[in-house]
Amino acid sequence: MNGKEIVQQIRQKMRDHHGLFARSIPLIASENITSNEVREATLCDFSHRYAEGWPGERVYAGCQYIDDVEFICMDLAKEVFKADFADVRPISGVVANLVLYSAFTNPGDISMSISIPSGGHISTGPLHTKKGAFMGGTAGAVRGLNVQYIPFDRRALVVDVEKAEEAIKELKPKLLHFGASVFLFPQPVEKLAPVAKDLGATVTYDAAHVSGLIACGYFQNPLIEGAEAMSFSTHKTMFGPQHGCVVATSDKEEFYDKIKRATFPGMTSNHHLHNVAALAITLAEIKEFGKDYGGQVIKNSQALAKALESEGFTICGKERGYTKSHTLLVDISPLQEKAGLGKDIEEDLEEADIILNRNLLPWDMFEGRNYLNPGGIRMGTSEITRLGMKEGEMKEIANFIRRVVIDREDPKKIAKEVNAFRKNYQQLHYCFSSNEDAYRYIEIY
Ligand SMILES: Cc1ncc(COP(=O)(O)O)c(C=O)c1O
């Protein structure tokens, strides 16, 4: 294949991908879809430039408009997160976590976070598991932190506050880092932050999943509850470009300087300026549409949980109302004989054009299952909410899922029905150009 043919092949694959998402039900909890305004920003000339340093103090020329945009972005981030400081340069959620680690810890320090089986993310994980197997989580492997876990009530899916308080007092961590990837319920920042701070810890919160809900006012704001800094990705419940951010509130100016220095020259050189512009637009969209969007995301996740339960599924977190976020977790282990485990079910549903992911349940490891074929599946309602779906549609989605997983109907047959259902949800909502085709492949030549 010559170069031109390769280019055409790649373009065709991208078009096919757009087609796949235009006809499927997208339920991945860590994903969302951006508006045309955000997509336009990601294509602009900012994506070819450098602007090292802080806006207004760059060590590169040609940055005047880039600086203006970055200042607007920082102001908007401070406003929506009710923070005194924002650094919009980290290029992803993992990098935002690394910024916090390098600003507030030294290698060998103890940090505390939620374990991966309990819903924590690899970027907050240790170098080795407790049994000594290589794990390679970013906090341990890259920053060299001695990662200890925040005690977690596995069945209730919440932090065990009493045990966590004891553990903090015993371990005296340098960093207490809240947050998770399977984030159904708020975490006890208000109760535990003072305990950790009194012992000299910095208290931070990884809001990669829930930042959009926090910005819209529908999830705990950790900065108000006593955390000093919050790291996050901007593309999960926040419907922005793939990027990262750190916001903070502290009475010490040097606290902010540490974050700034950790970001640059620590973790970034070029900070993906097109995504900073796209993030500023996303924040403006959140200001305008966040109240309606955030509320509907949570109504939808609770409605989907209830509908799935009526269809015969076991939903985790029932005692607490299934979920208080965009995410729901289904225990599919009771269906193992009939339908297999997480990997099998993920694959069957993908054949039916229903896209979600397998997920480790907090107790899977104790029952002999692992992350490759775990006992759970995770779903999120951010993207389907942006497509205008409401509680009624959650019932239809739950019914499709039952027919594939429990009734063992042919996934290819269900796919045809899913595609017909999706035809009615092609427009993007909660954005300024809402009449546009949400999954249009934008050609610029
Ligand atoms: C809790 C948490 N932190 C960090 C990340 C990483 O974010 P990114 O992919 O933007 O680096 C994720 C991604 O899913 C996450 O769930």
The ligand as a Gaussian input file, in Angstrom:
#p B3LYP/6-31G(d) Opt

LIG

0 1
 C      -10.025000       7.627000      39.012000
 C       -9.260000       7.809000      37.741000
 N       -8.140000       8.536000      37.764000
 C       -7.415000       8.762000      36.661000
 C       -7.808000       8.231000      35.453000
 C       -6.960000       8.445000      34.249000
 O       -7.434000       9.439000      33.445000
 P       -6.792000       9.708000      32.013000
 O       -7.222000       8.591000      31.145000
 O       -7.364000      11.039000      31.657000
 O       -5.311000       9.760000      32.189000
 C       -8.976000       7.474000      35.365000
 C       -9.403000       6.909000      34.065000
 O      -10.316000       6.193000      33.908000
 C       -9.718000       7.253000      36.543000
 O      -10.816000       6.514000      36.528000

